[in-house]
Amino acid sequence: MAILDEIGATIRQLAEGAGSSVVGVGQRWGVGSGIVLGEGTVLTNAHNVRGDRVTVTFADGRTAEGNVAGHDVDGDLAVIGVDTGGAPALPWADGAAAEIGTPVFALANPGGRGLRVTFGFVSGVERSFRGPRGRRITGSLEHTAPLLPGSSGGPVLTAAGQLLAINTNRLGEGFYLAIPADEALRDRAGALGRGESAQSPRLGIAIAPNHVARRLRRAVGLPDTDGLLVRDVVEDSPAARAGLAQGDLIVAAAGQPVRTPDDLFDALQAASGGAIELTITRGTEERTIQVTLGDRSQPDNQA
């Protein structure tokens, strides 16, 4: 019972202390949570914001309209500029390594509907998951502190109230993934706060994975070939201007075989000179095209 009493006391302490640094993001649809990074600055997940304006609700019930200073959709992060009204910033757990078995506390304020504090343990490290547009987010922390819908963007804390990670993704029943609050996250949040939104190179296509492409090609009598099937091409996108068409099969990018979406995303990220060479199969004919890349935002689930 002494251990449970200690956990309960820690939950109360975090609610009274760190709770004032946890905010609600959005109202009605698409609500989430966030944390106060500093005066006038809130960090949350990119999937919690819609457009350039967002409502932020503080622990004392005050609401304020904020502007999205910068966002990284592929990394699922956004920084909001808003009057924080003196709410303190959470201290970072600089250098604290979370290992399997580390006790953690998850805080959330889903859409400003009230603070929640739960307890769990780190159940895995170096996990990966898909961001809003399908990009792989690596190095994530997995834990077992229960979370309600709308808790993404809230903090994972140590017992001392230090920031270990940002809750981001639910993984099955009872497991949650969070982006570690390391030096890389601090740098990214700083850049977003300065308005330096991350813009990944994009083709402007919707793709079907390898197994779907093989099944569809067999259905129309075409030979099995590994690759990603182009399901749609955005009008006036880099792909459209290069002549990529619906039904094309991307089999290589920058000279490397493409079998998974990650292969294509990695090649796009590494592309130099603002262009990339794609090898495609159109019907039974293989051809090579040069795509001049753009960084304009494209709809979700597109490369």
C-alpha positions as CSV (number, residue, x, y, z in Angstrom):
1,M,0.0,0.0,0.0
2,A,2.9,2.3,0.7
3,I,3.9,2.2,-3.0
4,L,0.3,3.0,-4.1
5,D,0.2,5.9,-1.6
6,E,3.4,7.3,-3.1
7,I,2.1,7.0,-6.6
8,G,-1.1,8.7,-5.6
9,A,0.8,11.5,-3.9
10,T,2.9,12.1,-7.0
11,I,-0.2,12.3,-9.2
12,R,-1.6,15.0,-6.9
13,Q,1.6,16.9,-6.9
14,L,1.9,16.8,-10.7
15,A,-1.7,17.9,-11.1
16,E,-1.1,20.9,-8.8
17,G,2.2,21.8,-10.3
18,A,2.7,20.7,-13.9
19,G,-1.0,20.7,-14.5
20,S,-1.0,24.5,-15.1
21,S,1.4,24.0,-18.0
22,V,-0.9,21.6,-19.8
23,V,-3.5,23.1,-22.2
24,G,-6.4,22.1,-24.3
25,V,-6.2,22.6,-28.1
26,G,-9.2,23.1,-30.3
27,Q,-12.9,22.9,-29.6
28,R,-15.7,20.5,-30.7
29,W,-14.0,18.5,-33.5
30,G,-10.4,17.4,-33.5
31,V,-9.5,18.4,-30.0
32,G,-6.2,17.7,-28.4
33,S,-3.7,18.7,-25.7
34,G,-0.5,20.8,-25.6
35,I,2.2,22.0,-23.3
36,V,3.5,25.5,-22.5
37,L,7.0,25.8,-23.9
38,G,7.6,29.3,-22.8
39,E,5.9,32.7,-22.6
40,G,3.6,33.0,-25.6
41,T,4.4,29.5,-26.9
42,V,2.5,26.2,-26.9
43,L,3.7,22.9,-28.4
44,T,1.2,20.3,-29.7
45,N,0.8,17.7,-32.5
46,A,0.2,18.9,-36.0
47,H,-2.9,16.7,-36.3
48,N,-4.5,18.8,-33.5
49,V,-4.6,22.0,-35.5
50,R,-6.8,23.0,-38.4
51,G,-5.8,26.1,-40.4
52,D,-3.8,29.0,-39.0
53,R,-6.0,29.8,-36.0
54,V,-6.7,27.6,-33.0
55,T,-8.4,27.9,-29.6
56,V,-6.3,27.2,-26.6
57,T,-7.8,26.5,-23.2
58,F,-5.7,26.9,-20.1
59,A,-5.9,25.0,-16.8
60,D,-7.7,27.9,-15.1
61,G,-10.5,27.7,-17.8
62,R,-9.3,30.8,-19.7
63,T,-9.5,30.5,-23.5
64,A,-7.4,32.4,-26.0
65,E,-7.2,32.4,-29.8
66,G,-3.7,31.5,-31.0
67,N,-1.9,31.5,-34.3
68,V,0.0,28.5,-35.7
69,A,3.5,29.9,-35.8
70,G,5.0,26.8,-37.5
71,H,4.1,23.2,-38.3
72,D,5.8,20.0,-39.3
73,V,3.0,17.7,-40.6
74,D,5.3,14.8,-41.4
75,G,6.9,15.0,-37.9
76,D,3.4,15.7,-36.3
77,L,4.5,18.8,-34.5
78,A,3.1,22.3,-34.3
79,V,3.9,25.4,-32.3
80,I,1.1,27.9,-31.4
81,G,1.7,31.5,-30.6
82,V,-0.8,32.5,-27.9
83,D,-1.1,34.6,-24.7
84,T,-0.1,32.1,-22.1
85,G,-1.1,34.4,-19.3
86,G,1.8,33.5,-17.0
87,A,1.4,29.7,-17.2
88,P,4.8,28.3,-16.5
89,A,6.9,26.3,-19.0
90,L,7.6,22.6,-18.2
91,P,11.2,21.8,-17.4
92,W,12.9,19.4,-19.8
93,A,14.4,16.2,-18.5
94,D,17.7,17.0,-20.1
95,G,19.9,13.9,-20.4
96,A,17.4,11.6,-18.7
97,A,17.2,8.4,-20.6
98,A,13.9,6.6,-20.5
99,E,14.4,2.8,-20.3
100,I,11.9,-0.1,-20.3
101,G,10.4,-0.1,-16.8
102,T,10.9,3.6,-16.1
103,P,7.8,4.9,-14.3
104,V,6.0,7.8,-16.2
105,F,3.1,10.1,-15.7
106,A,0.9,11.2,-18.6
107,L,-1.0,14.5,-18.5
108,A,-3.7,15.8,-20.8
109,N,-6.4,18.4,-21.1
110,P,-8.5,17.1,-24.0
111,G,-9.9,20.2,-25.8
112,G,-9.8,22.0,-22.4
113,R,-12.3,19.6,-20.8
114,G,-10.3,19.1,-17.7
115,L,-6.9,17.9,-16.6
116,R,-6.2,14.1,-16.5
117,V,-3.1,12.6,-14.9
118,T,-2.4,8.8,-15.3
119,F,0.5,6.5,-14.3
120,G,2.3,3.8,-16.3
121,F,5.7,2.4,-17.3
122,V,7.9,2.7,-20.3
123,S,7.1,-0.5,-22.2
124,G,9.4,0.1,-25.2
125,V,11.9,2.4,-26.8
126,E,13.0,3.2,-30.3
127,R,9.5,2.5,-31.7
128,S,8.2,3.9,-35.0
129,F,4.8,4.9,-36.3
130,R,3.2,6.7,-39.2
131,G,2.6,10.5,-39.1
132,P,-0.5,12.2,-40.6
133,R,0.8,11.8,-44.2
134,G,2.2,8.4,-43.8
135,R,5.8,9.4,-43.1
136,R,7.6,7.1,-40.6
137,I,8.4,8.8,-37.2
138,T,11.2,6.9,-35.5
139,G,12.8,6.8,-32.1
140,S,9.5,6.9,-30.2
141,L,8.9,6.0,-26.6
142,E,6.1,3.5,-25.8
143,H,4.3,3.5,-22.4
144,T,1.3,2.2,-20.6
145,A,-0.2,5.3,-18.9
146,P,-3.9,5.3,-20.0
147,L,-5.0,8.2,-22.2
148,L,-8.4,9.5,-23.3
149,P,-9.0,10.6,-26.9
150,G,-7.8,14.1,-27.2
151,S,-4.7,13.5,-25.1
152,S,-2.2,13.7,-28.0
153,G,0.1,16.7,-27.6
154,G,0.2,16.3,-23.8
155,P,3.3,15.5,-21.9
156,V,4.9,12.4,-20.5
157,L,6.6,13.4,-17.2
158,T,9.0,11.9,-14.7
159,A,7.9,11.8,-11.1
160,A,9.8,15.1,-10.6
161,G,7.7,16.8,-13.2
162,Q,10.3,16.9,-16.0
163,L,9.3,16.5,-19.6
164,L,10.3,13.2,-21.1
165,A,8.1,13.0,-24.3
166,I,5.1,14.3,-26.1
167,N,2.1,11.9,-26.4
168,T,1.3,11.4,-30.1
169,N,-0.2,8.1,-31.1
170,R,-2.4,5.3,-29.6
171,L,-1.0,1.9,-30.3
172,G,-3.6,-0.8,-29.8
173,E,-5.2,-1.3,-26.4
174,G,-3.4,0.2,-23.5
175,F,-0.1,1.3,-25.3
176,Y,0.8,4.8,-26.4
177,L,3.7,6.3,-28.4
178,A,5.4,9.6,-27.6
179,I,8.0,11.7,-29.3
180,P,11.1,12.0,-26.9
181,A,11.8,15.4,-25.5
182,D,15.4,15.4,-26.5
183,E,17.7,18.1,-28.0
184,A,16.4,17.3,-31.5
185,L,12.8,18.1,-30.4
186,R,13.9,21.2,-28.6
187,D,15.6,22.4,-31.8
188,R,12.6,21.5,-34.0
189,A,10.2,23.3,-31.6
190,G,12.4,26.4,-31.6
191,A,12.5,26.5,-35.4
192,L,8.7,26.1,-35.6
193,G,8.3,28.8,-33.0
194,R,10.3,31.1,-35.3
195,G,7.9,30.4,-38.2
196,E,10.2,27.9,-39.9
197,S,7.6,25.3,-40.9
198,A,9.1,22.1,-42.2
199,Q,8.5,21.5,-45.9
200,S,9.4,18.0,-47.1
201,P,9.8,17.5,-50.9
202,R,6.6,16.1,-52.4
203,L,5.7,14.6,-55.7
204,G,1.9,15.2,-55.4
205,I,0.7,11.7,-55.8
206,A,-1.5,9.2,-53.9
207,I,0.1,5.7,-53.8
208,A,-1.0,2.1,-53.3
209,P,1.4,-0.2,-51.5
210,N,3.3,-3.1,-53.1
211,H,0.8,-5.9,-52.3
212,V,-2.1,-3.8,-53.7
213,A,-0.1,-2.9,-56.8
214,R,0.7,-6.6,-57.5
215,R,-2.9,-7.7,-57.0
216,L,-4.3,-5.0,-59.4
217,R,-1.7,-5.7,-62.1
218,R,-2.5,-9.4,-61.9
219,A,-6.2,-8.6,-62.3
220,V,-5.6,-6.8,-65.6
221,G,-3.1,-9.4,-66.9
222,L,0.1,-7.5,-66.3
223,P,3.2,-9.3,-64.9
224,D,4.0,-9.1,-61.2
225,T,6.5,-6.3,-60.4
226,D,7.5,-4.8,-57.1
227,G,6.7,-1.1,-56.8
228,L,4.2,1.5,-55.7
229,L,1.1,2.1,-57.8
230,V,0.1,5.7,-58.5
231,R,-3.6,5.9,-57.6
232,D,-3.9,9.7,-58.3
233,V,-1.9,12.7,-59.4
234,V,-2.5,16.1,-58.0
235,E,-3.2,18.7,-60.8
236,D,-0.2,21.0,-61.5
237,S,2.0,19.0,-59.0
238,P,5.6,18.2,-59.7
239,A,4.5,14.6,-60.7
240,A,1.9,16.0,-63.1
241,R,4.3,18.4,-64.7
242,A,6.8,15.5,-65.2
243,G,4.2,13.3,-66.9
244,L,3.5,10.8,-64.1
245,A,0.0,9.3,-64.6
246,Q,-2.5,7.3,-62.7
247,G,-1.7,3.6,-63.1
248,D,2.0,4.1,-63.3
249,L,4.1,1.8,-61.1
250,I,7.1,3.4,-59.5
251,V,9.9,0.8,-59.3
252,A,12.9,2.9,-58.5
253,A,13.8,6.3,-57.2
254,A,17.3,7.9,-57.5
255,G,18.5,4.6,-58.8
256,Q,17.3,2.6,-55.8
257,P,14.5,0.0,-55.8
258,V,11.2,1.1,-54.4
259,R,9.2,-1.6,-52.6
260,T,7.6,0.3,-49.7
261,P,6.4,3.9,-49.1
262,D,9.4,4.4,-46.9
263,D,11.7,3.7,-49.8
264,L,10.1,6.5,-51.7
265,F,9.9,8.9,-48.8
266,D,13.6,8.4,-47.9
267,A,14.6,9.0,-51.6
268,L,12.6,12.2,-51.7
269,Q,14.2,13.4,-48.4
270,A,17.7,12.7,-49.7
271,A,17.1,14.2,-53.1
272,S,19.6,16.9,-54.0
273,G,19.4,19.7,-56.5
274,G,15.6,19.9,-56.2
275,A,15.0,17.0,-58.6
276,I,14.7,13.2,-58.5
277,E,14.9,10.5,-61.2
278,L,12.1,8.0,-61.1
279,T,11.9,4.7,-62.9
280,I,8.3,3.7,-63.7
281,T,6.5,0.9,-65.5
282,R,3.6,1.9,-67.6
283,G,1.8,-1.2,-68.7
284,T,4.7,-3.4,-69.7
285,E,7.1,-0.6,-70.8
286,E,9.7,0.7,-68.4
287,R,10.8,4.4,-68.6
288,T,12.7,6.9,-66.6
289,I,11.4,10.4,-65.8
290,Q,13.0,13.4,-64.1
291,V,10.8,15.2,-61.6
292,T,11.5,18.7,-60.4
293,L,10.4,18.7,-56.8
294,G,8.2,21.2,-55.0
295,D,7.7,21.7,-51.3
296,R,4.1,22.8,-51.4
297,S,1.7,21.0,-49.0
298,Q,-0.3,18.1,-50.5
299,P,-3.3,16.3,-49.0
300,D,-2.8,13.6,-46.4
301,N,-1.5,10.2,-47.5
302,Q,0.3,11.5,-50.5
303,A,4.0,11.5,-51.4
